[in-house]
Amino acid sequence: MNDTIRDVVFVDGVRTPFGKAGKLFEETRADDMIIRCIRSLLRRNPGLPPERVDEVALAATTQIGDQGLTLGRTAALLAGLPKSVPGYSIDRMCAGAMTAVTSVSSAIAARQYDIAIAGGVESMSNHPMGEGVDPNPRIIAEKLVDPEALNMGNTAENLHDLYPHITKARADAYAVGTQQRYAAAVERLSADVTTMAARSTDDGWTVATADELPRPGTTLEGLANLRTPFRPHGRVTAGTAAPLTDGATACLLADAETAAELGLPVAMKMVGYAFAGVDPETMGSGPIPATEKALARAGLSIEDIGLFEINEAFAVQVLAFLDHFKIADDDPRVNPWGGAIAVGHPLASSGVRLMTQLAREFAVHPEVRYGITTMCVGLGQGGTVIWENPNFKGAK
C-alpha cells in the first residue's frame, strides 16, 4: 500500500458575475448559477474526461430551497456529469467554498480521490443569511455568546472597539483603495468570469457579463457622509463592508500526477491550511489565528508570503489582520486586484473567488513563491490556505 501524501494542485477556477442582491440575479435560481460554473470548468478543460471526477463538493450558507437538496449531487447531475459522479453539500458560512476545497484536497492527498470539483453559491436576493434557522435558545440564555454575535455588522463594530486605533477614516481609506485596485484589474479578472443568462424584475432577460457591484468613483468625501446602520455614531458603513451579493464559484482540483497525465494546467499547489475559532462577538479577527496556525504547520513565516488574498467582509477585519502581522495598509502584496468591498461577497462562494484571483496573480508574479487566501467566518472562526506558485523563478 502506498501511503505517501500526494501533492494537490489547483487546476482552474471560474465564477459567475457577482450581482447586487435584488438586482441582476433576483429571479435566477441559485443552483443554475453553480451549474453554469461547473459546465464552464468542463468546457475550459477539454482534456478532463467527466467520468474521472471523483467528487463534487458545493457550499451554501443558507441551505434551503434552490440551495438545498444535497446541492453537490443535484448540480453535478444537472451540469451533465455522469451519474457515477457523487456529490455533497457543506456549510461553514462564509468559508463554505474554502472548506469544500480543503475537504476534497485532503482526500486527494490521501489517495482517495484523483480529481474533484469544489465551490459554492449564494443567492442573497432570495435567501438572506439566517433564513429559516432556529438558533438554540441556550446559546443566548446560557450566555455562550452575546446576541450581537448573530449580526455581522455588530461584530465589525465590536472589532473597532477592540482595536480603537483602527479609525473610521482609516477604514474609509482602505475601502477607496480596494475599489481603485479592482477597477485597474477588472480586465484581467474577467478571464475567469463565465457569462450567463439572467432575469430580473427591472430588466427582464439579459446576459450577465460583468460584476454589478463595484463603485470605481468612490471617494473619501462620499464615504464620510454614509450612515452607520449598526450603531449610532459608529464606524462601519455600506462603503466599508462587502455588499449583499448573488453569485457562484467552482474550481477543479487534482493530484499533480493526474494533472500531468491528463495535460491539465497547474495554477498553484496547496501547501497547507488551518481553521481556528475566536470569540463570536469579534469574528473578524478569525484570520489571525488561522494564519498563524497554517504558517506554523507549514514551517513558514509571514515574511515568506508574497501575496495575500484576504476576504474583505469589512475593512476593519482586514486592517486588524495587517496590524497584527505588521503589514502596511497599502502594501502591494495585499489584495492587489481589489477585494470583496468592491466585487461583492456571496458568502459561501467567496473562498474560491479568492483562490482563482490568487492563481491569476501568481501567473504574473514569478518572483513570488507563496501566497495565502484567508477569511473570517460567522460565529467566530477563521480559515487560511497557503499556496505555492508553480511559476516561481526565484525572488528578485
Solvent accessible surface area in square Angstrom, and as a share of the most:
residue,aa,sasa,rsa
1,M,228,1.02
2,N,89,0.45
3,D,117,0.61
4,T,79,0.46
5,I,134,0.68
6,R,32,0.12
7,D,73,0.38
8,V,8,0.04
9,V,3,0.02
10,F,1,0.00
11,V,4,0.02
12,D,20,0.10
13,G,2,0.02
14,V,1,0.00
15,R,12,0.05
16,T,0,0.00
17,P,0,0.00
18,F,0,0.00
19,G,0,0.00
20,K,106,0.45
21,A,24,0.19
22,G,35,0.33
23,K,78,0.33
24,L,27,0.13
25,F,0,0.00
26,E,50,0.23
27,E,80,0.36
28,T,14,0.08
29,R,129,0.47
30,A,0,0.00
31,D,14,0.07
32,D,63,0.33
33,M,0,0.00
34,I,0,0.00
35,I,8,0.04
36,R,73,0.27
37,C,0,0.00
38,I,0,0.00
39,R,117,0.43
40,S,0,0.00
41,L,1,0.00
42,L,33,0.16
43,R,142,0.52
44,R,84,0.31
45,N,7,0.03
46,P,119,0.75
47,G,42,0.40
48,L,8,0.04
49,P,41,0.26
50,P,53,0.33
51,E,108,0.49
52,R,73,0.27
53,V,4,0.02
54,D,47,0.25
55,E,16,0.07
56,V,0,0.00
57,A,0,0.00
58,L,0,0.00
59,A,1,0.00
60,A,2,0.01
61,T,18,0.10
62,T,7,0.04
63,Q,80,0.35
64,I,64,0.32
65,G,56,0.54
66,D,22,0.11
67,Q,1,0.00
68,G,12,0.11
69,L,151,0.75
70,T,71,0.41
71,L,2,0.01
72,G,0,0.00
73,R,75,0.27
74,T,34,0.20
75,A,0,0.00
76,A,1,0.01
77,L,71,0.35
78,L,99,0.49
79,A,7,0.05
80,G,59,0.57
81,L,7,0.03
82,P,44,0.28
83,K,164,0.69
84,S,90,0.58
85,V,2,0.01
86,P,61,0.38
87,G,14,0.13
88,Y,68,0.26
89,S,32,0.20
90,I,29,0.15
91,D,77,0.40
92,R,62,0.23
93,M,35,0.16
94,C,8,0.05
95,A,0,0.00
96,G,0,0.00
97,A,0,0.00
98,M,0,0.00
99,T,12,0.07
100,A,0,0.00
101,V,0,0.00
102,T,3,0.02
103,S,43,0.28
104,V,1,0.00
105,S,1,0.01
106,S,47,0.31
107,A,19,0.15
108,I,0,0.00
109,A,17,0.13
110,A,50,0.39
111,R,82,0.30
112,Q,125,0.55
113,Y,46,0.18
114,D,48,0.25
115,I,0,0.00
116,A,0,0.00
117,I,0,0.00
118,A,0,0.00
119,G,0,0.00
120,G,0,0.00
121,V,0,0.00
122,E,0,0.00
123,S,0,0.00
124,M,17,0.08
125,S,30,0.20
126,N,62,0.32
127,H,18,0.08
128,P,72,0.45
129,M,69,0.31
130,G,36,0.34
131,E,66,0.30
132,G,70,0.67
133,V,96,0.55
134,D,131,0.68
135,P,69,0.43
136,N,75,0.38
137,P,100,0.63
138,R,134,0.49
139,I,57,0.29
140,I,63,0.32
141,A,79,0.61
142,E,88,0.39
143,K,171,0.73
144,L,110,0.55
145,V,22,0.12
146,D,64,0.33
147,P,80,0.51
148,E,68,0.30
149,A,0,0.00
150,L,80,0.40
151,N,64,0.33
152,M,27,0.12
153,G,3,0.03
154,N,31,0.16
155,T,1,0.00
156,A,4,0.03
157,E,1,0.00
158,N,21,0.11
159,L,1,0.00
160,H,2,0.01
161,D,72,0.37
162,L,100,0.50
163,Y,51,0.19
164,P,97,0.61
165,H,102,0.45
166,I,1,0.01
167,T,66,0.38
168,K,43,0.18
169,A,72,0.56
170,R,54,0.20
171,A,0,0.00
172,D,7,0.04
173,A,50,0.39
174,Y,11,0.04
175,A,0,0.00
176,V,16,0.09
177,G,16,0.15
178,T,0,0.00
179,Q,3,0.01
180,Q,106,0.47
181,R,60,0.22
182,Y,11,0.04
183,A,44,0.34
184,A,94,0.73
185,A,6,0.05
186,V,64,0.37
187,E,149,0.67
188,R,130,0.47
189,L,14,0.07
190,S,58,0.37
191,A,50,0.39
192,D,8,0.04
193,V,23,0.13
194,T,12,0.07
195,T,53,0.31
196,M,17,0.08
197,A,59,0.45
198,A,1,0.00
199,R,92,0.33
200,S,3,0.02
201,T,92,0.54
202,D,101,0.52
203,D,104,0.54
204,G,24,0.23
205,W,176,0.62
206,T,51,0.30
207,V,97,0.56
208,A,3,0.02
209,T,79,0.46
210,A,63,0.49
211,D,23,0.12
212,E,68,0.31
213,L,10,0.05
214,P,28,0.18
215,R,88,0.32
216,P,87,0.55
217,G,66,0.63
218,T,23,0.13
219,T,66,0.38
220,L,87,0.43
221,E,124,0.56
222,G,38,0.36
223,L,8,0.04
224,A,64,0.49
225,N,130,0.67
226,L,70,0.35
227,R,185,0.68
228,T,27,0.16
229,P,63,0.40
230,F,74,0.31
231,R,66,0.24
232,P,112,0.71
233,H,183,0.82
234,G,7,0.07
235,R,55,0.20
236,V,2,0.01
237,T,1,0.00
238,A,73,0.56
239,G,2,0.02
240,T,4,0.02
241,A,12,0.10
242,A,19,0.15
243,P,28,0.18
244,L,113,0.56
245,T,0,0.00
246,D,0,0.00
247,G,0,0.00
248,A,0,0.00
249,T,1,0.00
250,A,0,0.00
251,C,0,0.00
252,L,0,0.00
253,L,0,0.00
254,A,0,0.00
255,D,1,0.00
256,A,37,0.29
257,E,127,0.57
258,T,9,0.05
259,A,0,0.00
260,A,80,0.62
261,E,114,0.51
262,L,32,0.16
263,G,64,0.62
264,L,13,0.06
265,P,76,0.48
266,V,59,0.34
267,A,25,0.20
268,M,0,0.00
269,K,61,0.26
270,M,25,0.11
271,V,52,0.30
272,G,20,0.19
273,Y,68,0.26
274,A,1,0.01
275,F,34,0.14
276,A,15,0.11
277,G,59,0.57
278,V,35,0.20
279,D,95,0.49
280,P,27,0.17
281,E,42,0.19
282,T,21,0.12
283,M,5,0.02
284,G,5,0.05
285,S,13,0.09
286,G,0,0.00
287,P,0,0.00
288,I,13,0.07
289,P,39,0.24
290,A,0,0.00
291,T,0,0.00
292,E,78,0.35
293,K,76,0.32
294,A,1,0.01
295,L,9,0.05
296,A,80,0.62
297,R,166,0.60
298,A,35,0.27
299,G,69,0.66
300,L,35,0.17
301,S,49,0.32
302,I,24,0.12
303,E,136,0.61
304,D,62,0.32
305,I,2,0.01
306,G,16,0.15
307,L,5,0.03
308,F,0,0.00
309,E,0,0.00
310,I,0,0.00
311,N,0,0.00
312,E,0,0.00
313,A,10,0.07
314,F,18,0.08
315,A,0,0.00
316,V,2,0.01
317,Q,1,0.01
318,V,0,0.00
319,L,0,0.00
320,A,1,0.01
321,F,1,0.00
322,L,0,0.00
323,D,42,0.22
324,H,83,0.37
325,F,26,0.11
326,K,185,0.78
327,I,13,0.07
328,A,59,0.45
329,D,46,0.24
330,D,118,0.61
331,D,25,0.13
332,P,112,0.71
333,R,70,0.26
334,V,3,0.02
335,N,0,0.00
336,P,27,0.17
337,W,16,0.06
338,G,1,0.01
339,G,0,0.00
340,A,0,0.00
341,I,0,0.00
342,A,0,0.00
343,V,3,0.02
344,G,0,0.00
345,H,11,0.05
346,P,0,0.00
347,L,9,0.05
348,A,0,0.00
349,S,0,0.00
350,S,0,0.00
351,G,0,0.00
352,V,0,0.00
353,R,3,0.01
354,L,0,0.00
355,M,0,0.00
356,T,12,0.07
357,Q,8,0.04
358,L,0,0.00
359,A,10,0.08
360,R,89,0.33
361,E,0,0.00
362,F,0,0.00
363,A,62,0.48
364,V,67,0.39
365,H,56,0.25
366,P,50,0.31
367,E,42,0.19
368,V,15,0.09
369,R,108,0.39
370,Y,30,0.11
371,G,0,0.00
372,I,0,0.00
373,T,0,0.00
374,T,0,0.00
375,M,0,0.00
376,C,1,0.01
377,V,0,0.00
378,G,0,0.00
379,L,89,0.44
380,G,4,0.04
381,Q,50,0.22
382,G,0,0.00
383,G,0,0.00
384,T,1,0.00
385,V,0,0.00
386,I,0,0.00
387,W,0,0.00
388,E,30,0.13
389,N,3,0.02
390,P,66,0.42
391,N,52,0.27
392,F,70,0.29
393,K,164,0.69
394,G,32,0.31
395,A,84,0.65
396,K,209,0.88
